[in-house]
């Protein structure tokens, strides 16, 4: 028995095979879906009618999640950095489309997305990757809203997995000295020195050029970074607007750069025609961009040689920030040197340093506010005045006599 409604409202009816069908008309065409129960059909019709009122188009009603995401990626490519697009493309094609791609865009539900996230976590996908999947879906569905393809963002109410923050590994000031001693005469000694003294990211270090050095004012201009993309190693813009920055260098660091430049010029003469000039401060032995994988092998070997903990190269950046804060450098200065977009990011990332700084501040405040017992000093001062006053009186008497 069919339950019919007007064309604008849609209709629900039961087929001979027992399935229920819900239909609406969009742009003169019927859009429908099969359900096991009448209630499910009615719910779908209710949601679809609401979407129509919010601007759902025929195109939006017919598209699958896969079709939409591929269109979105194509439109999105020119507005983001190449590395970001590469990550988004990988997330869409390797993770989202295989499991959600066949669902109609207008029919995707929050509970389906939640089940999708949960299944990813159970299958061993890291929480960080699932968070990236969520970020991509949320951003893509927001664009679908703007394009009038859906009436609401289904990823908005989904629970995201929580990331268990890994304990940060840093070198102490003594371990830094031990590491730098192990780097002595290593080809990349100045690279490690810069990493620890400036806190630059690996890609930023490998993207530095000699033209970025202001020798007179002892400053380093960070203007690019080296990244690995499908086409190979390429130079790209800094990670963010705050990543393009100017960093002051110490006099010792400047002298080390001068010594290293002399050494590098000698390498160029030896290589002659085999040298490819790119003006890079930290190139490969042929002048080309240094492959991060080769640097990592060198770094791990030096750690082992020095008998130090096995840390990541990125932990040298954490080491730099931690040492600066421990030495009393203002967090705002640390933020600017690291290229963080907001000081809260710096404070949250290096909150482990703050308790010690608070203890130091508490001790200093105690010293300032500690009352000093000066009663004995005042008593002595009073006795002294009385003495000199009495002496003067006796002197006057003598004169009068």
Secondary structure as a PSIPRED ss2 file (coil, helix, strand):
# PSIPRED VFORMAT (PSIPRED V4.0)

   1 X C   1.000  0.000  0.000
   2 X C   1.000  0.000  0.000
   3 X E   0.000  0.000  1.000
   4 X C   1.000  0.000  0.000
   5 X C   1.000  0.000  0.000
   6 X C   1.000  0.000  0.000
   7 X C   1.000  0.000  0.000
   8 X C   1.000  0.000  0.000
   9 X C   1.000  0.000  0.000
  10 X C   1.000  0.000  0.000
  11 X E   0.000  0.000  1.000
  12 X E   0.000  0.000  1.000
  13 X E   0.000  0.000  1.000
  14 X E   0.000  0.000  1.000
  15 X C   1.000  0.000  0.000
  16 X C   1.000  0.000  0.000
  17 X C   1.000  0.000  0.000
  18 X C   1.000  0.000  0.000
  19 X C   1.000  0.000  0.000
  20 X E   0.000  0.000  1.000
  21 X E   0.000  0.000  1.000
  22 X E   0.000  0.000  1.000
  23 X E   0.000  0.000  1.000
  24 X E   0.000  0.000  1.000
  25 X E   0.000  0.000  1.000
  26 X E   0.000  0.000  1.000
  27 X C   1.000  0.000  0.000
  28 X C   1.000  0.000  0.000
  29 X E   0.000  0.000  1.000
  30 X E   0.000  0.000  1.000
  31 X E   0.000  0.000  1.000
  32 X E   0.000  0.000  1.000
  33 X E   0.000  0.000  1.000
  34 X E   0.000  0.000  1.000
  35 X E   0.000  0.000  1.000
  36 X C   1.000  0.000  0.000
  37 X C   1.000  0.000  0.000
  38 X H   0.000  1.000  0.000
  39 X H   0.000  1.000  0.000
  40 X H   0.000  1.000  0.000
  41 X H   0.000  1.000  0.000
  42 X H   0.000  1.000  0.000
  43 X H   0.000  1.000  0.000
  44 X H   0.000  1.000  0.000
  45 X H   0.000  1.000  0.000
  46 X H   0.000  1.000  0.000
  47 X H   0.000  1.000  0.000
  48 X H   0.000  1.000  0.000
  49 X H   0.000  1.000  0.000
  50 X H   0.000  1.000  0.000
  51 X H   0.000  1.000  0.000
  52 X H   0.000  1.000  0.000
  53 X H   0.000  1.000  0.000
  54 X C   1.000  0.000  0.000
  55 X C   1.000  0.000  0.000
  56 X C   1.000  0.000  0.000
  57 X C   1.000  0.000  0.000
  58 X H   0.000  1.000  0.000
  59 X H   0.000  1.000  0.000
  60 X H   0.000  1.000  0.000
  61 X H   0.000  1.000  0.000
  62 X H   0.000  1.000  0.000
  63 X C   1.000  0.000  0.000
  64 X E   0.000  0.000  1.000
  65 X H   0.000  1.000  0.000
  66 X H   0.000  1.000  0.000
  67 X H   0.000  1.000  0.000
  68 X H   0.000  1.000  0.000
  69 X H   0.000  1.000  0.000
  70 X H   0.000  1.000  0.000
  71 X H   0.000  1.000  0.000
  72 X H   0.000  1.000  0.000
  73 X H   0.000  1.000  0.000
  74 X H   0.000  1.000  0.000
  75 X H   0.000  1.000  0.000
  76 X H   0.000  1.000  0.000
  77 X H   0.000  1.000  0.000
  78 X H   0.000  1.000  0.000
  79 X H   0.000  1.000  0.000
  80 X C   1.000  0.000  0.000
  81 X C   1.000  0.000  0.000
  82 X H   0.000  1.000  0.000
  83 X H   0.000  1.000  0.000
  84 X H   0.000  1.000  0.000
  85 X H   0.000  1.000  0.000
  86 X H   0.000  1.000  0.000
  87 X H   0.000  1.000  0.000
  88 X H   0.000  1.000  0.000
  89 X H   0.000  1.000  0.000
  90 X H   0.000  1.000  0.000
  91 X H   0.000  1.000  0.000
  92 X H   0.000  1.000  0.000
  93 X H   0.000  1.000  0.000
  94 X H   0.000  1.000  0.000
  95 X H   0.000  1.000  0.000
  96 X H   0.000  1.000  0.000
  97 X H   0.000  1.000  0.000
  98 X H   0.000  1.000  0.000
  99 X H   0.000  1.000  0.000
 100 X H   0.000  1.000  0.000
 101 X C   1.000  0.000  0.000
 102 X C   1.000  0.000  0.000
 103 X C   1.000  0.000  0.000
 104 X E   0.000  0.000  1.000
 105 X H   0.000  1.000  0.000
 106 X H   0.000  1.000  0.000
 107 X H   0.000  1.000  0.000
 108 X C   1.000  0.000  0.000
 109 X C   1.000  0.000  0.000
 110 X H   0.000  1.000  0.000
 111 X H   0.000  1.000  0.000
 112 X H   0.000  1.000  0.000
 113 X H   0.000  1.000  0.000
 114 X H   0.000  1.000  0.000
 115 X H   0.000  1.000  0.000
 116 X H   0.000  1.000  0.000
 117 X H   0.000  1.000  0.000
 118 X H   0.000  1.000  0.000
 119 X H   0.000  1.000  0.000
 120 X H   0.000  1.000  0.000
 121 X H   0.000  1.000  0.000
 122 X H   0.000  1.000  0.000
 123 X C   1.000  0.000  0.000
 124 X C   1.000  0.000  0.000
 125 X C   1.000  0.000  0.000
 126 X C   1.000  0.000  0.000
 127 X H   0.000  1.000  0.000
 128 X H   0.000  1.000  0.000
 129 X H   0.000  1.000  0.000
 130 X H   0.000  1.000  0.000
 131 X H   0.000  1.000  0.000
 132 X H   0.000  1.000  0.000
 133 X H   0.000  1.000  0.000
 134 X H   0.000  1.000  0.000
 135 X H   0.000  1.000  0.000
 136 X H   0.000  1.000  0.000
 137 X H   0.000  1.000  0.000
 138 X H   0.000  1.000  0.000
 139 X H   0.000  1.000  0.000
 140 X H   0.000  1.000  0.000
 141 X H   0.000  1.000  0.000
 142 X H   0.000  1.000  0.000
 143 X H   0.000  1.000  0.000
 144 X H   0.000  1.000  0.000
 145 X H   0.000  1.000  0.000
 146 X H   0.000  1.000  0.000
 147 X C   1.000  0.000  0.000
 148 X C   1.000  0.000  0.000
 149 X C   1.000  0.000  0.000
 150 X C   1.000  0.000  0.000
 151 X C   1.000  0.000  0.000
 152 X C   1.000  0.000  0.000
 153 X C   1.000  0.000  0.000
 154 X C   1.000  0.000  0.000
 155 X C   1.000  0.000  0.000
 156 X C   1.000  0.000  0.000
 157 X C   1.000  0.000  0.000
 158 X C   1.000  0.000  0.000
 159 X C   1.000  0.000  0.000
 160 X C   1.000  0.000  0.000
 161 X C   1.000  0.000  0.000
 162 X C   1.000  0.000  0.000
 163 X C   1.000  0.000  0.000
 164 X C   1.000  0.000  0.000
 165 X C   1.000  0.000  0.000
 166 X C   1.000  0.000  0.000
 167 X C   1.000  0.000  0.000
 168 X C   1.000  0.000  0.000
 169 X C   1.000  0.000  0.000
 170 X C   1.000  0.000  0.000
 171 X C   1.000  0.000  0.000
 172 X C   1.000  0.000  0.000
 173 X H   0.000  1.000  0.000
 174 X H   0.000  1.000  0.000
 175 X H   0.000  1.000  0.000
 176 X H   0.000  1.000  0.000
 177 X H   0.000  1.000  0.000
 178 X H   0.000  1.000  0.000
 179 X H   0.000  1.000  0.000
 180 X H   0.000  1.000  0.000
 181 X H   0.000  1.000  0.000
 182 X H   0.000  1.000  0.000
 183 X C   1.000  0.000  0.000
 184 X C   1.000  0.000  0.000
 185 X C   1.000  0.000  0.000
 186 X C   1.000  0.000  0.000
 187 X C   1.000  0.000  0.000
 188 X C   1.000  0.000  0.000
 189 X H   0.000  1.000  0.000
 190 X H   0.000  1.000  0.000
 191 X H   0.000  1.000  0.000
 192 X H   0.000  1.000  0.000
 193 X H   0.000  1.000  0.000
 194 X H   0.000  1.000  0.000
 195 X H   0.000  1.000  0.000
 196 X H   0.000  1.000  0.000
 197 X H   0.000  1.000  0.000
 198 X H   0.000  1.000  0.000
 199 X C   1.000  0.000  0.000
 200 X C   1.000  0.000  0.000
 201 X C   1.000  0.000  0.000
 202 X H   0.000  1.000  0.000
 203 X H   0.000  1.000  0.000
 204 X H   0.000  1.000  0.000
 205 X H   0.000  1.000  0.000
 206 X H   0.000  1.000  0.000
 207 X C   1.000  0.000  0.000
 208 X C   1.000  0.000  0.000
 209 X E   0.000  0.000  1.000
 210 X H   0.000  1.000  0.000
 211 X H   0.000  1.000  0.000
 212 X H   0.000  1.000  0.000
 213 X E   0.000  0.000  1.000
 214 X E   0.000  0.000  1.000
 215 X C   1.000  0.000  0.000
 216 X C   1.000  0.000  0.000
 217 X C   1.000  0.000  0.000
 218 X C   1.000  0.000  0.000
 219 X E   0.000  0.000  1.000
 220 X E   0.000  0.000  1.000
 221 X E   0.000  0.000  1.000
 222 X E   0.000  0.000  1.000
 223 X C   1.000  0.000  0.000
 224 X C   1.000  0.000  0.000
 225 X E   0.000  0.000  1.000
 226 X E   0.000  0.000  1.000
 227 X E   0.000  0.000  1.000
 228 X E   0.000  0.000  1.000
 229 X E   0.000  0.000  1.000
 230 X C   1.000  0.000  0.000
 231 X C   1.000  0.000  0.000
 232 X E   0.000  0.000  1.000
 233 X E   0.000  0.000  1.000
 234 X E   0.000  0.000  1.000
 235 X E   0.000  0.000  1.000
 236 X E   0.000  0.000  1.000
 237 X C   1.000  0.000  0.000
 238 X C   1.000  0.000  0.000
 239 X C   1.000  0.000  0.000
 240 X C   1.000  0.000  0.000
 241 X H   0.000  1.000  0.000
 242 X H   0.000  1.000  0.000
 243 X H   0.000  1.000  0.000
 244 X C   1.000  0.000  0.000
 245 X E   0.000  0.000  1.000
 246 X E   0.000  0.000  1.000
 247 X E   0.000  0.000  1.000
 248 X E   0.000  0.000  1.000
 249 X C   1.000  0.000  0.000
 250 X C   1.000  0.000  0.000
 251 X H   0.000  1.000  0.000
 252 X H   0.000  1.000  0.000
 253 X H   0.000  1.000  0.000
 254 X H   0.000  1.000  0.000
 255 X H   0.000  1.000  0.000
 256 X H   0.000  1.000  0.000
 257 X H   0.000  1.000  0.000
 258 X H   0.000  1.000  0.000
 259 X H   0.000  1.000  0.000
 260 X H   0.000  1.000  0.000
 261 X H   0.000  1.000  0.000
 262 X H   0.000  1.000  0.000
 263 X H   0.000  1.000  0.000
 264 X H   0.000  1.000  0.000
 265 X H   0.000  1.000  0.000
 266 X H   0.000  1.000  0.000
 267 X H   0.000  1.000  0.000
 268 X H   0.000  1.000  0.000
 269 X H   0.000  1.000  0.000
 270 X H   0.000  1.000  0.000
 271 X H   0.000  1.000  0.000
 272 X H   0.000  1.000  0.000
 273 X H   0.000  1.000  0.000
 274 X H   0.000  1.000  0.000
 275 X C   1.000  0.000  0.000
 276 X C   1.000  0.000  0.000
 277 X C   1.000  0.000  0.000
 278 X C   1.000  0.000  0.000
 279 X C   1.000  0.000  0.000
 280 X E   0.000  0.000  1.000
 281 X C   1.000  0.000  0.000
 282 X C   1.000  0.000  0.000
 283 X E   0.000  0.000  1.000
 284 X C   1.000  0.000  0.000
 285 X C   1.000  0.000  0.000
 286 X C   1.000  0.000  0.000
 287 X C   1.000  0.000  0.000
 288 X C   1.000  0.000  0.000
 289 X E   0.000  0.000  1.000
 290 X C   1.000  0.000  0.000
 291 X C   1.000  0.000  0.000
 292 X H   0.000  1.000  0.000
 293 X H   0.000  1.000  0.000
 294 X H   0.000  1.000  0.000
 295 X H   0.000  1.000  0.000
 296 X H   0.000  1.000  0.000
 297 X H   0.000  1.000  0.000
 298 X H   0.000  1.000  0.000
 299 X H   0.000  1.000  0.000
 300 X H   0.000  1.000  0.000
 301 X H   0.000  1.000  0.000
 302 X H   0.000  1.000  0.000
 303 X H   0.000  1.000  0.000
 304 X H   0.000  1.000  0.000
 305 X H   0.000  1.000  0.000
 306 X H   0.000  1.000  0.000
 307 X C   1.000  0.000  0.000
 308 X C   1.000  0.000  0.000
 309 X C   1.000  0.000  0.000
 310 X C   1.000  0.000  0.000
 311 X C   1.000  0.000  0.000
 312 X C   1.000  0.000  0.000
 313 X C   1.000  0.000  0.000
 314 X C   1.000  0.000  0.000
 315 X H   0.000  1.000  0.000
 316 X H   0.000  1.000  0.000
 317 X H   0.000  1.000  0.000
 318 X H   0.000  1.000  0.000
 319 X H   0.000  1.000  0.000
 320 X H   0.000  1.000  0.000
 321 X H   0.000  1.000  0.000
 322 X H   0.000  1.000  0.000
 323 X H   0.000  1.000  0.000
 324 X H   0.000  1.000  0.000
 325 X H   0.000  1.000  0.000
 326 X H   0.000  1.000  0.000
 327 X C   1.000  0.000  0.000
 328 X C   1.000  0.000  0.000
 329 X C   1.000  0.000  0.000
 330 X C   1.000  0.000  0.000
 331 X H   0.000  1.000  0.000
 332 X H   0.000  1.000  0.000
 333 X H   0.000  1.000  0.000
 334 X H   0.000  1.000  0.000
 335 X H   0.000  1.000  0.000
 336 X H   0.000  1.000  0.000
 337 X H   0.000  1.000  0.000
 338 X H   0.000  1.000  0.000
 339 X C   1.000  0.000  0.000
 340 X C   1.000  0.000  0.000
 341 X C   1.000  0.000  0.000
 342 X C   1.000  0.000  0.000
 343 X H   0.000  1.000  0.000
 344 X H   0.000  1.000  0.000
 345 X H   0.000  1.000  0.000
 346 X H   0.000  1.000  0.000
 347 X H   0.000  1.000  0.000
 348 X H   0.000  1.000  0.000
 349 X H   0.000  1.000  0.000
 350 X C   1.000  0.000  0.000
 351 X H   0.000  1.000  0.000
 352 X H   0.000  1.000  0.000
 353 X H   0.000  1.000  0.000
 354 X H   0.000  1.000  0.000
 355 X H   0.000  1.000  0.000
 356 X H   0.000  1.000  0.000
 357 X H   0.000  1.000  0.000
 358 X H   0.000  1.000  0.000
 359 X H   0.000  1.000  0.000
 360 X H   0.000  1.000  0.000
 361 X H   0.000  1.000  0.000
 362 X H   0.000  1.000  0.000
 363 X H   0.000  1.000  0.000
 364 X H   0.000  1.000  0.000
 365 X H   0.000  1.000  0.000
 366 X H   0.000  1.000  0.000
 367 X H   0.000  1.000  0.000
 368 X H   0.000  1.000  0.000
 369 X H   0.000  1.000  0.000
 370 X C   1.000  0.000  0.000
 371 X C   1.000  0.000  0.000
 372 X C   1.000  0.000  0.000
 373 X C   1.000  0.000  0.000
 374 X C   1.000  0.000  0.000
 375 X H   0.000  1.000  0.000
 376 X H   0.000  1.000  0.000
 377 X H   0.000  1.000  0.000
 378 X H   0.000  1.000  0.000
 379 X H   0.000  1.000  0.000
 380 X H   0.000  1.000  0.000
 381 X H   0.000  1.000  0.000
 382 X H   0.000  1.000  0.000
 383 X H   0.000  1.000  0.000
 384 X H   0.000  1.000  0.000
 385 X H   0.000  1.000  0.000
 386 X H   0.000  1.000  0.000
 387 X H   0.000  1.000  0.000
 388 X H   0.000  1.000  0.000
 389 X H   0.000  1.000  0.000
 390 X H   0.000  1.000  0.000
 391 X H   0.000  1.000  0.000
 392 X H   0.000  1.000  0.000
 393 X H   0.000  1.000  0.000
 394 X H   0.000  1.000  0.000
 395 X H   0.000  1.000  0.000
 396 X H   0.000  1.000  0.000
 397 X H   0.000  1.000  0.000
 398 X H   0.000  1.000  0.000
 399 X H   0.000  1.000  0.000
 400 X H   0.000  1.000  0.000
 401 X C   1.000  0.000  0.000
